[in-house]
Amino acid sequence: MEPGLLTIIYLIASVTFILGLKMLSHPETARKGNLIAAAGMTLAVLGTIFIYRDPYTEERLHNYGWIFGGLVIGGIIGVLAAKKVKMTAMPEMVSMFNGMGGACAALISVIEFNHFLKESFVIRVDDPLDSSVLGQGIGVDYGMLITIFLGLIIGSVSFAGSMIAWGKLNGKIKDWSFKGQHIVNLGVFGLIVGLTIFLISTINSSYEIDNGYLTNTAKDVSIHALVNIHTSVYVLFYLIFFLSLVYGVFFVAPIGGADMPVVISLLNLFTGVAAACGGFLYGNKVMLTGGILVGAAGTLLTILMCKAMNRSLGNVLIGSFGGSKVAGTGAREQGAYKEIALSDASVVMAYANKVMIVPGYGLAVAQAQHACHELEKLLNEKGVDVKYAIHPVAGRMPGHMNVLLAEADVNYEKLLEMEEANAEFPSTDVVLILGANDVVNPAAKNDPASPIYGMPILDVELAKTVIVNKRSMKPGYAGIENDLFFQPKTSMLFGDAKKVLQDLIGEIKNL
Ligand code: TAP
């Protein structure tokens, strides 16, 4: 049972998780929110290690060597990974860490399944020799068994899927699919569900068949020993484990690269639910709360991202958007584009009333956020009103641009969300696009054959002049050409974003 102190600790930890999540929704409070939630988690972990008692045996945890060994090794890996990771590789890391959560949940189920067979039945047998006691209170704890299987299946899918997502995001794994894959996926899923139902009923019948046997035999015979006769129980259990891993791979492998953020957020949801199963198994309220919060946050984020791209979740999972196939405008003849010299670009901006900067993935690659802020300040000194138009999926993770610009101390008030920015473009003199591509691609509005058709975009072409900075005419993440670059209003300013911004700053200073 949980002593009162532990209940209070868990309550405090749960409150810090909720507070932390709330604070993460604003760049100014995000760091603090993260620290508060981490402090709450530390408190919950220490409380569990030193105060928690097993609900059946009333024993405290005792494997301190293993526990602290794991904590230290995991802590060191976590700190090093967090320090080393580049901002552009954050989605990969999120995916990897999410996968580890899924693996933990699956392993908890593996361990608890063994405990279940060994202990859960026996605990309920008061006296195997007294036939009057047998049959009363003995039986299969279905709630626990179903939770174990849910944790196993969801955790394994989340682990395997996250590993594939990780490989895709860092370019090590290519999109992979075969004809009829969705049918095969459905088949594997059906098999997992069927085997699980069969196994649960097998465990139940093992007990019932052996019930009479138990009544007539020696007192040392435990149900575990009887269930153990059926090694097929274990074989089936590990088969379900294996098939769930296969399903995780098959589920994520065909999904296009540009849809990975939605998939990662969906896998996050899975890990949350799998962790909540662990909390349920251990009767651990803080684990349950943490899992539910992760699951809820993952659900909301998945819905929000689908909305930002104007697509249904089904379409994301089956549509293969952003995959290796280049469709739509990619095949069309684009005509000519024009370039603008640095000096001309600096004059156009310095004498504008209003400049809107559109940051994209390239800004993060170039680490040009500080130079960008410097340009903004310089233009402000010249009386130019400068704002930023933030597309919800610009970059490679939700909030990527917000985090990047917050790092350079850009005033949060200057960041306009897509709808606000779109309302301001008609009154904007110059749009400066810094390493963005898909999020300003008009094909999303006017080319039904395009894989990004239907995704809301920043309507930059409504402004008077559009300057696009990128290094070449190569496509962006979705792998498709961009009509915007060939429009009469648009001029290309080629080069690495940081270098171009520094040069622009130099030019404007000399005006
Ligand atoms: P992208 O469409 O990927 O375009 C980025 C552009 O930056 C590229 O065309 C590239 O052109 C340019 N670039 C790269 N390095 C540069 C550098 N050093 N200096 C200047 N430019 C550079 O980016 P976006 O417009 O931000 O759109 C994001 C895309 O990623 C969407 O398709 C979205 O669905 C997807 N996605 C989003 C997320 C989230 S949640 N944000 C996660 C994963 C994927 P050059 O090579 O010619 O320089």
Residues whose N, C-alpha, C, O or C-beta is under 5 A from the ligand:
A	BS01	TAP	G257 A258 P261 G360 Y361 G362 V365 A366 P392 V393 A394 G395 R396 M397 P398 G435 A436 N437 D438 V439 N469 K470 R471 S472 M473 K474 P475 G476 Y477 A478 G495 D496 A497
